[in-house]
Amino acid sequence: QVQLLESGGGLVQAGESLRLSCTASGSISSFNTMGWYRQAPGKQRELVADITNFGITNYVGSVKGRFTISRDYTKKTVFLQMNSLKPEDTAVYYCHYRVNYNGENYWGQGTQVTVSS
């Protein structure tokens, strides 16, 4: 079992920044991908960004150039630096952990990000 503890959501104005953090604990595999998904009201959950244990990153097109995902391997923590936030970034953001070779995966409880115009 893996537990994910998220922090860093909040209410900001358009153009401002937030940083989300997610720390994993429990039975952590060396070969994993951690990332962030988001779900806005009435919409499907979508991948925002993820990063493998090798540091390979992947972003959804709408956040490229504004968001940066990174990891602290010693602390088993993944960060999402969100700059130039837009109202359309408003959503509940979920941390996700996946074991690369068997599909085992876990979700965090979600943290609300609200961007006002």
C-alpha positions as a Markdown table, in Angstrom:
| # | Residue | x | y | z |
|---|---|---|---|---|
| 1 | Gln | 0.0 | 0.0 | 0.0 |
| 2 | Val | 1.0 | 3.6 | -0.8 |
| 3 | Gln | -0.3 | 6.7 | 0.9 |
| 4 | Leu | -0.2 | 10.1 | -0.8 |
| 5 | Leu | -0.3 | 13.3 | 1.2 |
| 6 | Glu | -1.0 | 16.5 | -0.8 |
| 7 | Ser | -0.6 | 20.1 | 0.1 |
| 8 | Gly | -0.5 | 23.6 | -1.5 |
| 9 | Gly | -3.8 | 24.3 | -3.0 |
| 10 | Gly | -5.7 | 27.5 | -2.5 |
| 11 | Leu | -7.3 | 30.6 | -4.0 |
| 12 | Val | -5.3 | 32.9 | -6.2 |
| 13 | Gln | -5.8 | 35.6 | -8.8 |
| 14 | Ala | -5.1 | 35.1 | -12.5 |
| 15 | Gly | -1.4 | 35.4 | -13.2 |
| 16 | Glu | -0.3 | 34.3 | -9.8 |
| 17 | Ser | 1.5 | 31.1 | -8.8 |
| 18 | Leu | 1.0 | 28.1 | -6.6 |
| 19 | Arg | 3.1 | 25.1 | -5.7 |
| 20 | Leu | 1.6 | 21.7 | -5.0 |
| 21 | Ser | 3.4 | 19.0 | -3.0 |
| 22 | Cys | 2.7 | 15.4 | -2.7 |
| 23 | Thr | 4.7 | 13.0 | -0.4 |
| 24 | Ala | 4.4 | 9.2 | -0.8 |
| 25 | Ser | 4.8 | 6.8 | 2.0 |
| 26 | Gly | 4.5 | 3.0 | 2.4 |
| 27 | Ser | 5.7 | 0.4 | 0.0 |
| 28 | Ile | 7.4 | 2.6 | -2.6 |
| 29 | Ser | 8.7 | 0.9 | -5.7 |
| 30 | Ser | 12.0 | 2.1 | -7.2 |
| 31 | Phe | 10.3 | 2.1 | -10.7 |
| 32 | Asn | 7.4 | 4.5 | -10.5 |
| 33 | Thr | 5.8 | 7.5 | -12.0 |
| 34 | Met | 4.3 | 10.2 | -10.0 |
| 35 | Gly | 2.1 | 12.9 | -11.3 |
| 36 | Trp | -0.8 | 15.3 | -11.0 |
| 37 | Tyr | -4.3 | 15.0 | -12.5 |
| 38 | Arg | -7.1 | 17.5 | -12.2 |
| 39 | Gln | -10.8 | 17.5 | -12.4 |
| 40 | Ala | -13.0 | 20.6 | -13.0 |
| 41 | Pro | -16.7 | 20.6 | -12.3 |
| 42 | Gly | -18.6 | 18.7 | -15.0 |
| 43 | Lys | -15.4 | 17.6 | -16.7 |
| 44 | Gln | -13.4 | 14.4 | -16.8 |
| 45 | Arg | -10.2 | 14.0 | -14.8 |
| 46 | Glu | -7.2 | 14.7 | -17.0 |
| 47 | Leu | -3.5 | 14.3 | -16.6 |
| 48 | Val | -1.7 | 17.6 | -16.0 |
| 49 | Ala | 1.9 | 16.4 | -15.7 |
| 50 | Asp | 3.9 | 13.4 | -14.6 |
| 51 | Ile | 7.5 | 12.4 | -14.0 |
| 52 | Thr | 9.1 | 9.0 | -13.9 |
| 53 | Asn | 11.8 | 7.7 | -11.5 |
| 54 | Phe | 14.3 | 8.5 | -14.3 |
| 55 | Gly | 13.1 | 12.1 | -14.4 |
| 56 | Ile | 11.3 | 11.9 | -17.7 |
| 57 | Thr | 8.4 | 14.5 | -17.7 |
| 58 | Asn | 5.2 | 14.7 | -19.6 |
| 59 | Tyr | 2.7 | 17.6 | -19.7 |
| 60 | Val | -0.7 | 18.3 | -21.1 |
| 61 | Gly | -0.5 | 20.9 | -23.8 |
| 62 | Ser | -2.5 | 23.6 | -22.0 |
| 63 | Val | 0.1 | 23.9 | -19.2 |
| 64 | Lys | 3.3 | 23.6 | -21.1 |
| 65 | Gly | 5.5 | 26.6 | -20.4 |
| 66 | Arg | 3.6 | 27.5 | -17.3 |
| 67 | Phe | 3.7 | 24.4 | -15.0 |
| 68 | Thr | 6.8 | 22.5 | -13.9 |
| 69 | Ile | 6.8 | 19.1 | -12.3 |
| 70 | Ser | 9.8 | 17.9 | -10.3 |
| 71 | Arg | 10.8 | 15.3 | -7.7 |
| 72 | Asp | 12.8 | 15.0 | -4.5 |
| 73 | Tyr | 13.7 | 11.4 | -4.6 |
| 74 | Thr | 15.1 | 11.3 | -1.0 |
| 75 | Lys | 11.9 | 12.7 | 0.3 |
| 76 | Lys | 9.6 | 10.7 | -2.1 |
| 77 | Thr | 7.9 | 14.0 | -2.9 |
| 78 | Val | 6.7 | 15.4 | -6.2 |
| 79 | Phe | 6.1 | 19.1 | -6.8 |
| 80 | Leu | 4.0 | 21.0 | -9.3 |
| 81 | Gln | 5.0 | 24.6 | -9.7 |
| 82 | Met | 2.1 | 26.4 | -11.4 |
| 83 | Asn | 2.9 | 29.9 | -12.8 |
| 84 | Ser | 0.7 | 32.3 | -14.8 |
| 85 | Leu | -2.4 | 30.6 | -13.5 |
| 86 | Lys | -5.6 | 31.0 | -15.5 |
| 87 | Pro | -9.2 | 30.7 | -14.4 |
| 88 | Glu | -9.5 | 27.6 | -16.6 |
| 89 | Asp | -6.9 | 26.0 | -14.3 |
| 90 | Thr | -9.5 | 25.9 | -11.5 |
| 91 | Ala | -10.0 | 22.3 | -10.5 |
| 92 | Val | -9.4 | 19.7 | -7.8 |
| 93 | Tyr | -5.8 | 18.5 | -8.3 |
| 94 | Tyr | -5.0 | 14.9 | -7.5 |
| 95 | Cys | -1.6 | 13.3 | -6.8 |
| 96 | His | -1.1 | 10.0 | -8.5 |
| 97 | Tyr | 1.4 | 7.2 | -8.1 |
| 98 | Arg | 1.9 | 4.3 | -10.4 |
| 99 | Val | 4.3 | 1.4 | -10.4 |
| 100 | Asn | 5.7 | 1.3 | -13.9 |
| 101 | Tyr | 5.9 | -2.5 | -14.4 |
| 102 | Asn | 2.6 | -3.7 | -13.0 |
| 103 | Gly | 0.1 | -0.9 | -13.2 |
| 104 | Glu | -0.5 | -0.7 | -9.4 |
| 105 | Asn | -1.6 | 2.8 | -8.7 |
| 106 | Tyr | -2.9 | 5.1 | -6.0 |
| 107 | Trp | -4.6 | 8.5 | -5.7 |
| 108 | Gly | -4.3 | 11.3 | -3.2 |
| 109 | Gln | -7.4 | 12.9 | -1.6 |
| 110 | Gly | -7.2 | 15.9 | -3.9 |
| 111 | Thr | -6.5 | 19.6 | -3.2 |
| 112 | Gln | -8.6 | 22.5 | -4.5 |
| 113 | Val | -7.0 | 25.1 | -6.8 |
| 114 | Thr | -9.2 | 28.1 | -7.6 |
| 115 | Val | -8.1 | 30.9 | -9.9 |
| 116 | Ser | -10.2 | 34.0 | -10.0 |
| 117 | Ser | -10.2 | 36.4 | -12.9 |
